[in-house]
Protein backbone atom coordinates (compact mmCIF):
# COMPACT_ATOMS: atom_id res chain seq x y z
CA UNK A 1 0.00 0.00 0.00
CA UNK A 2 2.68 2.63 0.83
CA UNK A 3 4.51 1.79 -2.39
CA UNK A 4 1.34 2.10 -4.43
CA UNK A 5 0.39 5.41 -2.81
CA UNK A 6 3.89 6.81 -3.38
CA UNK A 7 3.75 5.76 -7.03
CA UNK A 8 0.34 7.34 -7.53
CA UNK A 9 1.23 10.61 -5.82
CA UNK A 10 4.77 11.20 -7.10
CA UNK A 11 5.47 9.00 -10.14
CA UNK A 12 2.20 8.67 -12.03
CA UNK A 13 2.15 12.21 -13.47
CA UNK A 14 5.55 11.77 -15.11
CA UNK A 15 4.58 8.40 -16.57
CA UNK A 16 1.35 9.86 -17.97
CA UNK A 17 3.29 12.64 -19.68
CA UNK A 18 5.86 10.21 -21.05
CA UNK A 19 3.11 7.99 -22.44
CA UNK A 20 1.40 10.93 -24.14
CA UNK A 21 -1.91 10.55 -22.27
CA UNK A 22 -4.49 13.26 -22.82
CA UNK A 23 -6.62 12.81 -19.67
CA UNK A 24 -6.46 10.96 -16.34
CA UNK A 25 -9.59 9.18 -15.06
CA UNK A 26 -9.32 8.00 -11.45
CA UNK A 27 -12.62 6.40 -10.35
CA UNK A 28 -11.14 5.59 -6.93
CA UNK A 29 -11.42 9.21 -5.83
CA UNK A 30 -7.74 10.09 -5.41
CA UNK A 31 -5.47 12.06 -7.74
CA UNK A 32 -1.70 12.73 -7.86
CA UNK A 33 -0.32 15.82 -6.16
CA UNK A 34 0.58 17.32 -9.53
CA UNK A 35 -0.46 16.54 -13.08
CA UNK A 36 -0.11 18.41 -16.39
CA UNK A 37 -3.19 16.89 -18.03
CA UNK A 38 -6.89 17.21 -17.13
CA UNK A 39 -8.05 14.98 -14.29
CA UNK A 40 -11.47 13.39 -13.74
CA UNK A 41 -12.41 11.48 -10.62
CA UNK A 42 -15.49 9.94 -9.00
CA UNK A 43 -17.18 10.01 -5.60
CA UNK A 44 -18.23 6.49 -4.61
CA UNK A 45 -17.91 6.40 -0.81
CA UNK A 46 -19.86 8.58 1.63
CA UNK A 47 -18.29 7.27 4.84
CA UNK A 48 -15.31 9.69 4.64
CA UNK A 49 -17.72 12.63 4.41
CA UNK A 50 -20.17 11.55 7.11
CA UNK A 51 -18.00 11.48 10.27
CA UNK A 52 -20.90 10.50 12.52
CA UNK A 53 -21.31 7.30 10.50
CA UNK A 54 -17.58 6.52 10.63
CA UNK A 55 -17.78 6.94 14.41
CA UNK A 56 -19.99 3.84 14.56
CA UNK A 57 -16.81 1.79 14.08
CA UNK A 58 -15.39 3.16 17.36
CA UNK A 59 -13.69 6.40 18.33
CA UNK A 60 -10.19 4.91 18.17
CA UNK A 61 -10.79 2.28 15.50
CA UNK A 62 -8.63 1.63 12.47
CA UNK A 63 -11.65 2.08 10.21
CA UNK A 64 -12.33 5.57 11.56
CA UNK A 65 -8.68 6.49 11.00
CA UNK A 66 -8.93 5.13 7.46
CA UNK A 67 -12.02 7.26 6.78
CA UNK A 68 -10.21 10.34 8.13
CA UNK A 69 -7.29 9.70 5.78
CA UNK A 70 -9.63 9.13 2.83
CA UNK A 71 -11.51 12.32 3.68
CA UNK A 72 -8.31 14.32 3.43
CA UNK A 73 -7.06 12.59 0.27
CA UNK A 74 -10.36 12.49 -1.58
CA UNK A 75 -11.35 15.96 -0.43
CA UNK A 76 -8.13 17.37 -1.85
CA UNK A 77 -8.67 15.44 -5.09
CA UNK A 78 -12.29 16.59 -5.50
CA UNK A 79 -11.27 20.23 -4.98
CA UNK A 80 -8.47 19.99 -7.55
CA UNK A 81 -10.16 17.82 -10.17
CA UNK A 82 -11.18 19.24 -13.53
CA UNK A 83 -14.21 16.96 -13.44
CA UNK A 84 -16.00 15.06 -10.66
CA UNK A 85 -18.66 12.39 -11.24
CA UNK A 86 -21.30 11.91 -8.54
CA UNK A 87 -23.67 8.96 -8.37
CA UNK A 88 -26.61 10.71 -6.65
CA UNK A 89 -27.76 14.27 -5.97
CA UNK A 90 -27.50 13.50 -2.27
CA UNK A 91 -23.80 12.62 -2.57
CA UNK A 92 -23.12 15.70 -4.69
CA UNK A 93 -24.83 18.03 -2.23
CA UNK A 94 -23.27 16.52 0.89
CA UNK A 95 -19.72 16.25 -0.45
CA UNK A 96 -19.79 19.77 -1.90
CA UNK A 97 -21.26 21.14 1.32
CA UNK A 98 -18.57 19.38 3.37
CA UNK A 99 -15.78 20.68 1.12
CA UNK A 100 -17.20 24.12 0.52
CA UNK A 101 -17.65 23.34 -3.18
CA UNK A 102 -15.44 22.02 -6.00
CA UNK A 103 -13.84 24.08 -8.78
CA UNK A 104 -14.20 21.66 -11.68
CA UNK A 105 -17.09 20.46 -13.80
CA UNK A 106 -19.50 17.98 -12.21
CA UNK A 107 -21.82 15.32 -13.56
CA UNK A 108 -24.51 13.10 -12.05
CA UNK A 109 -24.09 9.60 -13.52
CA UNK A 110 -25.54 6.67 -11.53
CA UNK A 111 -24.18 3.16 -11.85
CA UNK A 112 -26.19 0.44 -13.58
CA UNK A 113 -27.19 -3.15 -12.92
CA UNK A 114 -26.82 -6.32 -14.95
CA UNK A 115 -29.80 -7.48 -17.01
CA UNK A 116 -29.98 -10.80 -15.19
CA UNK A 117 -31.37 -9.03 -12.13
CA UNK A 118 -34.37 -7.75 -14.09
CA UNK A 119 -37.49 -9.83 -13.46
CA UNK A 120 -41.14 -8.74 -13.32
CA UNK A 121 -42.92 -8.54 -9.95
CA UNK A 122 -44.53 -11.73 -8.71
CA UNK A 123 -48.14 -12.14 -7.66
CA UNK A 124 -48.47 -10.99 -4.04
CA UNK A 125 -50.22 -13.29 -1.56
CA UNK A 126 -52.19 -12.47 1.58
CA UNK A 127 -50.63 -13.10 4.99
CA UNK A 128 -53.01 -16.04 5.51
CA UNK A 129 -51.13 -17.93 2.76
CA UNK A 130 -47.99 -18.08 4.92
CA UNK A 131 -47.13 -20.14 7.97
CA UNK A 132 -44.16 -20.71 10.32
CA UNK A 133 -43.20 -23.63 8.08
CA UNK A 134 -43.65 -21.58 4.87
CA UNK A 135 -42.97 -18.02 6.07
CA UNK A 136 -43.01 -14.69 4.30
CA UNK A 137 -39.34 -14.33 3.31
CA UNK A 138 -37.56 -11.03 3.80
CA UNK A 139 -34.10 -10.51 2.34
CA UNK A 140 -31.26 -8.13 3.24
CA UNK A 141 -28.08 -8.17 1.14
CA UNK A 142 -25.10 -6.28 2.56
CA UNK A 143 -21.80 -6.76 4.38
CA UNK A 144 -22.12 -6.86 8.17
CA UNK A 145 -21.00 -3.41 9.28
CA UNK A 146 -22.31 -1.06 12.00
CA UNK A 147 -23.94 1.41 9.60
CA UNK A 148 -25.82 -1.37 7.82
CA UNK A 149 -27.93 -2.05 10.95
CA UNK A 150 -28.48 -5.78 10.49
CA UNK A 151 -28.79 -6.16 14.26
CA UNK A 152 -31.73 -3.73 14.39
CA UNK A 153 -33.39 -5.62 11.51
CA UNK A 154 -32.96 -8.93 13.36
CA UNK A 155 -34.56 -7.41 16.47
CA UNK A 156 -37.46 -6.13 14.33
CA UNK A 157 -38.09 -9.56 12.82
CA UNK A 158 -37.99 -11.08 16.30
CA UNK A 159 -40.64 -8.59 17.41
CA UNK A 160 -42.90 -9.63 14.52
CA UNK A 161 -42.41 -13.31 15.28
CA UNK A 162 -43.34 -12.57 18.88
CA UNK A 163 -46.65 -11.21 17.56
CA UNK A 164 -47.27 -14.50 15.78
CA UNK A 165 -46.56 -13.25 12.26
CA UNK A 166 -45.13 -15.96 9.95
CA UNK A 167 -41.99 -14.14 8.82
CA UNK A 168 -38.35 -15.09 8.27
CA UNK A 169 -35.27 -13.05 7.45
CA UNK A 170 -32.33 -14.04 5.27
CA UNK A 171 -29.15 -12.01 5.67
CA UNK A 172 -26.64 -12.27 2.81
CA UNK A 173 -23.20 -10.70 3.09
CA UNK A 174 -19.76 -11.29 4.52
CA UNK A 175 -18.94 -10.41 8.11
CA UNK A 176 -16.55 -7.76 9.32
CA UNK A 177 -14.59 -7.76 12.59
CA UNK A 178 -16.41 -7.37 15.90
CA UNK A 179 -19.64 -6.45 14.15
CA UNK A 180 -19.85 -9.93 12.63
CA UNK A 181 -19.20 -11.62 15.96
CA UNK A 182 -21.79 -9.48 17.76
CA UNK A 183 -24.34 -10.17 15.03
CA UNK A 184 -23.87 -13.93 15.26
CA UNK A 185 -24.26 -13.79 19.05
CA UNK A 186 -27.49 -11.80 18.65
CA UNK A 187 -28.95 -14.34 16.21
CA UNK A 188 -28.08 -17.14 18.61
CA UNK A 189 -29.84 -15.32 21.45
CA UNK A 190 -32.96 -14.38 19.47
CA UNK A 191 -33.36 -17.59 17.48
CA UNK A 192 -31.17 -20.36 18.91
CA UNK A 193 -32.79 -23.02 16.71
CA UNK A 194 -32.38 -21.01 13.50
CA UNK A 195 -36.09 -21.07 12.71
CA UNK A 196 -36.52 -17.59 11.24
CA UNK A 197 -33.21 -15.66 11.31
CA UNK A 198 -30.74 -16.97 8.74
CA UNK A 199 -27.31 -15.54 7.93
CA UNK A 200 -25.68 -17.30 4.98
CA UNK A 201 -22.52 -15.22 4.67
CA UNK A 202 -21.23 -14.02 1.35
CA UNK A 203 -22.72 -15.27 -1.91
CA UNK A 204 -20.84 -15.17 -5.25
CA UNK A 205 -22.03 -12.25 -7.34
CA UNK A 206 -23.11 -14.46 -10.24
CA UNK A 207 -25.55 -16.21 -7.88
CA UNK A 208 -27.14 -13.11 -6.37
CA UNK A 209 -29.92 -12.80 -8.94
CA UNK A 210 -31.19 -16.22 -7.82
CA UNK A 211 -31.15 -15.05 -4.19
CA UNK A 212 -33.48 -12.17 -5.06
CA UNK A 213 -35.83 -14.53 -6.89
CA UNK A 214 -36.29 -16.59 -3.72
CA UNK A 215 -37.41 -13.60 -1.59
CA UNK A 216 -40.87 -12.12 -1.02
CA UNK A 217 -39.69 -8.64 0.01
CA UNK A 218 -36.46 -6.70 0.50
CA UNK A 219 -35.16 -4.73 3.47
CA UNK A 220 -32.41 -2.13 3.19
CA UNK A 221 -31.40 -0.58 6.52
CA UNK A 222 -28.15 1.25 5.76
CA UNK A 223 -27.71 4.76 7.15
CA UNK A 224 -24.77 5.76 4.91
CA UNK A 225 -24.73 5.25 1.15
CA UNK A 226 -23.50 6.99 -1.97
CA UNK A 227 -25.66 4.90 -4.29
CA UNK A 228 -27.41 1.81 -2.83
CA UNK A 229 -26.54 -0.72 -5.55
CA UNK A 230 -28.16 -3.71 -3.84
CA UNK A 231 -31.40 -1.79 -3.41
CA UNK A 232 -31.40 -1.04 -7.13
CA UNK A 233 -30.92 -4.76 -7.79
CA UNK A 234 -33.92 -5.48 -5.55
CA UNK A 235 -35.96 -2.85 -7.39
CA UNK A 236 -35.17 -4.45 -10.75
CA UNK A 237 -35.97 -7.85 -9.25
CA UNK A 238 -39.57 -6.81 -8.70
CA UNK A 239 -39.54 -6.95 -4.89
CA UNK A 240 -41.57 -4.72 -2.55
CA UNK A 241 -39.03 -2.76 -0.49
CA UNK A 242 -38.82 -1.33 3.01
CA UNK A 243 -35.90 1.07 3.26
CA UNK A 244 -33.92 3.24 5.62
CA UNK A 245 -34.99 6.88 5.55
CA UNK A 246 -31.36 8.10 5.49
CA UNK A 247 -29.01 9.25 2.75
CA UNK A 248 -30.00 8.95 -0.92
CA UNK A 249 -32.46 6.09 -0.44
CA UNK A 250 -35.58 8.22 -0.88
CA UNK A 251 -33.97 9.89 -3.92
CA UNK A 252 -33.47 6.49 -5.56
CA UNK A 253 -36.63 4.70 -4.44
CA UNK A 254 -38.89 7.77 -4.16
CA UNK A 255 -42.51 6.69 -3.59
CA UNK A 256 -41.85 3.07 -4.56
CA UNK A 257 -41.09 1.92 -1.01
CA UNK A 258 -41.91 2.46 2.64
CA UNK A 259 -39.38 3.97 5.01
CA UNK A 260 -38.19 3.49 8.59
CA UNK A 261 -35.61 4.76 11.06
CA UNK A 262 -32.77 2.20 10.75
CA UNK A 263 -31.64 2.76 14.35
CA UNK A 264 -35.03 1.88 15.88
CA UNK A 265 -36.16 -1.79 15.67
CA UNK A 266 -39.76 -0.77 16.41
CA UNK A 267 -39.75 1.58 13.41
CA UNK A 268 -38.41 -1.21 11.18
CA UNK A 269 -40.98 -3.64 12.54
CA UNK A 270 -43.82 -1.20 11.84
CA UNK A 271 -42.75 -0.79 8.21
CA UNK A 272 -42.45 -4.55 7.70
CA UNK A 273 -45.79 -5.10 9.44
CA UNK A 274 -47.43 -2.79 6.90
CA UNK A 275 -45.92 -4.76 4.02
CA UNK A 276 -47.01 -8.10 5.38
CA UNK A 277 -50.63 -7.13 6.03
CA UNK A 278 -51.27 -5.01 2.92
CA UNK A 279 -51.27 -7.04 -0.31
CA UNK A 280 -52.34 -4.05 -2.42
CA UNK A 281 -49.48 -1.95 -1.03
CA UNK A 282 -46.94 -4.68 -1.78
CA UNK A 283 -48.28 -5.04 -5.31
CA UNK A 284 -48.14 -1.30 -5.96
CA UNK A 285 -44.67 -0.83 -4.48
CA UNK A 286 -43.18 -3.80 -6.32
CA UNK A 287 -44.53 -2.56 -9.67
CA UNK A 288 -43.31 1.00 -9.09
CA UNK A 289 -39.87 -0.12 -7.91
CA UNK A 290 -39.54 -2.44 -10.91
CA UNK A 291 -40.31 0.42 -13.28
CA UNK A 292 -37.74 2.69 -11.63
CA UNK A 293 -35.14 -0.07 -11.62
CA UNK A 294 -35.21 -0.22 -15.43
CA UNK A 295 -33.50 3.18 -15.68
CA UNK A 296 -30.21 1.96 -14.14
CA UNK A 297 -28.20 0.85 -17.15
CA UNK A 298 -24.47 0.08 -17.42
CA UNK A 299 -24.65 0.97 -21.11
CA UNK A 300 -25.95 4.44 -20.31
CA UNK A 301 -23.48 4.79 -17.43
CA UNK A 302 -20.53 3.92 -19.69
CA UNK A 303 -21.67 6.25 -22.47
CA UNK A 304 -22.27 9.22 -20.19
CA UNK A 305 -19.02 8.63 -18.28
CA UNK A 306 -16.90 8.57 -21.43
CA UNK A 307 -18.71 11.62 -22.82
CA UNK A 308 -18.07 13.56 -19.61
CA UNK A 309 -14.37 12.62 -19.60
CA UNK A 310 -14.03 13.70 -23.24
CA UNK A 311 -15.88 16.99 -22.66
CA UNK A 312 -13.73 17.74 -19.61
CA UNK A 313 -10.55 17.08 -21.59
CA UNK A 314 -11.73 19.30 -24.45
CA UNK A 315 -12.56 22.14 -22.05
CA UNK A 316 -9.10 22.03 -20.47
CA UNK A 317 -7.19 25.20 -21.43
CA UNK A 318 -4.37 24.58 -23.91
CA UNK A 319 -2.12 26.95 -21.97
CA UNK A 320 -2.25 24.64 -18.97
CA UNK A 321 -1.07 21.57 -20.84
C-alpha positions in Angstrom: 0.0 0.0 0.0 2.7 2.6 0.8 4.5 1.8 -2.4 1.3 2.1 -4.4 0.4 5.4 -2.8 3.9 6.8 -3.4 3.8 5.8 -7.0 0.3 7.3 -7.5 1.2 10.6 -5.8 4.8 11.2 -7.1 5.5 9.0 -10.1 2.2 8.7 -12.0 2.2 12.2 -13.5 5.5 11.8 -15.1 4.6 8.4 -16.6 1.4 9.9 -18.0 3.3 12.6 -19.7 5.9 10.2 -21.0 3.1 8.0 -22.4 1.4 10.9 -24.1 -1.9 10.6 -22.3 -4.5 13.3 -22.8 -6.6 12.8 -19.7 -6.5 11.0 -16.3 -9.6 9.2 -15.1 -9.3 8.0 -11.4 -12.6 6.4 -10.3 -11.1 5.6 -6.9 -11.4 9.2 -5.8 -7.7 10.1 -5.4 -5.5 12.1 -7.7 -1.7 12.7 -7.9 -0.3 15.8 -6.2 0.6 17.3 -9.5 -0.5 16.5 -13.1 -0.1 18.4 -16.4 -3.2 16.9 -18.0 -6.9 17.2 -17.1 -8.0 15.0 -14.3 -11.5 13.4 -13.7 -12.4 11.5 -10.6 -15.5 9.9 -9.0 -17.2 10.0 -5.6 -18.2 6.5 -4.6 -17.9 6.4 -0.8 -19.9 8.6 1.6 -18.3 7.3 4.8 -15.3 9.7 4.6 -17.7 12.6 4.4 -20.2 11.6 7.1 -18.0 11.5 10.3 -20.9 10.5 12.5 -21.3 7.3 10.5 -17.6 6.5 10.6 -17.8 6.9 14.4 -20.0 3.8 14.6 -16.8 1.8 14.1 -15.4 3.2 17.4 -13.7 6.4 18.3 -10.2 4.9 18.2 -10.8 2.3 15.5 -8.6 1.6 12.5 -11.7 2.1 10.2 -12.3 5.6 11.6 -8.7 6.5 11.0 -8.9 5.1 7.5 -12.0 7.3 6.8 -10.2 10.3 8.1 -7.3 9.7 5.8 -9.6 9.1 2.8 -11.5 12.3 3.7 -8.3 14.3 3.4 -7.1 12.6 0.3 -10.4 12.5 -1.6 -11.4 16.0 -0.4 -8.1 17.4 -1.9 -8.7 15.4 -5.1 -12.3 16.6 -5.5 -11.3 20.2 -5.0 -8.5 20.0 -7.6 -10.2 17.8 -10.2 -11.2 19.2 -13.5 -14.2 17.0 -13.4 -16.0 15.1 -10.7 -18.7 12.4 -11.2 -21.3 11.9 -8.5 -23.7 9.0 -8.4 -26.6 10.7 -6.7 -27.8 14.3 -6.0 -27.5 13.5 -2.3 -23.8 12.6 -2.6 -23.1 15.7 -4.7 -24.8 18.0 -2.2 -23.3 16.5 0.9 -19.7 16.3 -0.4 -19.8 19.8 -1.9 -21.3 21.1 1.3 -18.6 19.4 3.4 -15.8 20.7 1.1 -17.2 24.1 0.5 -17.7 23.3 -3.2 -15.4 22.0 -6.0 -13.8 24.1 -8.8 -14.2 21.7 -11.7 -17.1 20.5 -13.8 -19.5 18.0 -12.2 -21.8 15.3 -13.6 -24.5 13.1 -12.0 -24.1 9.6 -13.5 -25.5 6.7 -11.5 -24.2 3.2 -11.8 -26.2 0.4 -13.6 -27.2 -3.2 -12.9 -26.8 -6.3 -15.0 -29.8 -7.5 -17.0 -30.0 -10.8 -15.2 -31.4 -9.0 -12.1 -34.4 -7.7 -14.1 -37.5 -9.8 -13.5 -41.1 -8.7 -13.3 -42.9 -8.5 -10.0 -44.5 -11.7 -8.7 -48.1 -12.1 -7.7 -48.5 -11.0 -4.0 -50.2 -13.3 -1.6 -52.2 -12.5 1.6 -50.6 -13.1 5.0 -53.0 -16.0 5.5 -51.1 -17.9 2.8 -48.0 -18.1 4.9 -47.1 -20.1 8.0 -44.2 -20.7 10.3 -43.2 -23.6 8.1 -43.7 -21.6 4.9 -43.0 -18.0 6.1 -43.0 -14.7 4.3 -39.3 -14.3 3.3 -37.6 -11.0 3.8 -34.1 -10.5 2.3 -31.3 -8.1 3.2 -28.1 -8.2 1.1 -25.1 -6.3 2.6 -21.8 -6.8 4.4 -22.1 -6.9 8.2 -21.0 -3.4 9.3 -22.3 -1.1 12.0 -23.9 1.4 9.6 -25.8 -1.4 7.8 -27.9 -2.0 11.0 -28.5 -5.8 10.5 -28.8 -6.2 14.3 -31.7 -3.7 14.4 -33.4 -5.6 11.5 -33.0 -8.9 13.4 -34.6 -7.4 16.5 -37.5 -6.1 14.3 -38.1 -9.6 12.8 -38.0 -11.1 16.3 -40.6 -8.6 17.4 -42.9 -9.6 14.5 -42.4 -13.3 15.3 -43.3 -12.6 18.9 -46.6 -11.2 17.6 -47.3 -14.5 15.8 -46.6 -13.3 12.3 -45.1 -16.0 10.0 -42.0 -14.1 8.8 -38.4 -15.1 8.3 -35.3 -13.1 7.5 -32.3 -14.0 5.3 -29.1 -12.0 5.7 -26.6 -12.3 2.8 -23.2 -10.7 3.1 -19.8 -11.3 4.5 -18.9 -10.4 8.1 -16.6 -7.8 9.3 -14.6 -7.8 12.6 -16.4 -7.4 15.9 -19.6 -6.5 14.2 -19.8 -9.9 12.6 -19.2 -11.6 16.0 -21.8 -9.5 17.8 -24.3 -10.2 15.0 -23.9 -13.9 15.3 -24.3 -13.8 19.0 -27.5 -11.8 18.7 -29.0 -14.3 16.2 -28.1 -17.1 18.6 -29.8 -15.3 21.5 -33.0 -14.4 19.5 -33.4 -17.6 17.5 -31.2 -20.4 18.9 -32.8 -23.0 16.7 -32.4 -21.0 13.5 -36.1 -21.1 12.7 -36.5 -17.6 11.2 -33.2 -15.7 11.3 -30.7 -17.0 8.7 -27.3 -15.5 7.9 -25.7 -17.3 5.0 -22.5 -15.2 4.7 -21.2 -14.0 1.3 -22.7 -15.3 -1.9 -20.8 -15.2 -5.3 -22.0 -12.2 -7.3 -23.1 -14.5 -10.2 -25.6 -16.2 -7.9 -27.1 -13.1 -6.4 -29.9 -12.8 -8.9 -31.2 -16.2 -7.8 -31.1 -15.0 -4.2 -33.5 -12.2 -5.1 -35.8 -14.5 -6.9 -36.3 -16.6 -3.7 -37.4 -13.6 -1.6 -40.9 -12.1 -1.0 -39.7 -8.6 0.0 -36.5 -6.7 0.5 -35.2 -4.7 3.5 -32.4 -2.1 3.2 -31.4 -0.6 6.5 -28.1 1.3 5.8 -27.7 4.8 7.1 -24.8 5.8 4.9 -24.7 5.2 1.1 -23.5 7.0 -2.0 -25.7 4.9 -4.3 -27.4 1.8 -2.8 -26.5 -0.7 -5.5 -28.2 -3.7 -3.8 -31.4 -1.8 -3.4 -31.4 -1.0 -7.1 -30.9 -4.8 -7.8 -33.9 -5.5 -5.5 -36.0 -2.9 -7.4 -35.2 -4.4 -10.8 -36.0 -7.9 -9.2 -39.6 -6.8 -8.7 -39.5 -6.9 -4.9 -41.6 -4.7 -2.5 -39.0 -2.8 -0.5 -38.8 -1.3 3.0 -35.9 1.1 3.3 -33.9 3.2 5.6 -35.0 6.9 5.5 -31.4 8.1 5.5 -29.0 9.3 2.8 -30.0 8.9 -0.9 -32.5 6.1 -0.4 -35.6 8.2 -0.9 -34.0 9.9 -3.9 -33.5 6.5 -5.6 -36.6 4.7 -4.4 -38.9 7.8 -4.2 -42.5 6.7 -3.6 -41.9 3.1 -4.6 -41.1 1.9 -1.0 -41.9 2.5 2.6 -39.4 4.0 5.0 -38.2 3.5 8.6 -35.6 4.8 11.1 -32.8 2.2 10.8 -31.6 2.8 14.3 -35.0 1.9 15.9 -36.2 -1.8 15.7 -39.8 -0.8 16.4 -39.8 1.6 13.4 -38.4 -1.2 11.2 -41.0 -3.6 12.5 -43.8 -1.2 11.8 -42.7 -0.8 8.2 -42.4 -4.6 7.7 -45.8 -5.1 9.4 -47.4 -2.8 6.9 -45.9 -4.8 4.0 -47.0 -8.1 5.4 -50.6 -7.1 6.0 -51.3 -5.0 2.9 -51.3 -7.0 -0.3 -52.3 -4.0 -2.4 -49.5 -2.0 -1.0 -46.9 -4.7 -1.8 -48.3 -5.0 -5.3 -48.1 -1.3 -6.0 -44.7 -0.8 -4.5 -43.2 -3.8 -6.3 -44.5 -2.6 -9.7 -43.3 1.0 -9.1 -39.9 -0.1 -7.9 -39.5 -2.4 -10.9 -40.3 0.4 -13.3 -37.7 2.7 -11.6 -35.1 -0.1 -11.6 -35.2 -0.2 -15.4 -33.5 3.2 -15.7 -30.2 2.0 -14.1 -28.2 0.8 -17.1 -24.5 0.1 -17.4 -24.7 1.0 -21.1 -26.0 4.4 -20.3 -23.5 4.8 -17.4 -20.5 3.9 -19.7 -21.7 6.2 -22.5 -22.3 9.2 -20.2 -19.0 8.6 -18.3 -16.9 8.6 -21.4 -18.7 11.6 -22.8 -18.1 13.6 -19.6 -14.4 12.6 -19.6 -14.0 13.7 -23.2 -15.9 17.0 -22.7 -13.7 17.7 -19.6 -10.6 17.1 -21.6 -11.7 19.3 -24.5 -12.6 22.1 -22.1 -9.1 22.0 -20.5 -7.2 25.2 -21.4 -4.4 24.6 -23.9 -2.1 27.0 -22.0 -2.3 24.6 -19.0 -1.1 21.6 -20.8 
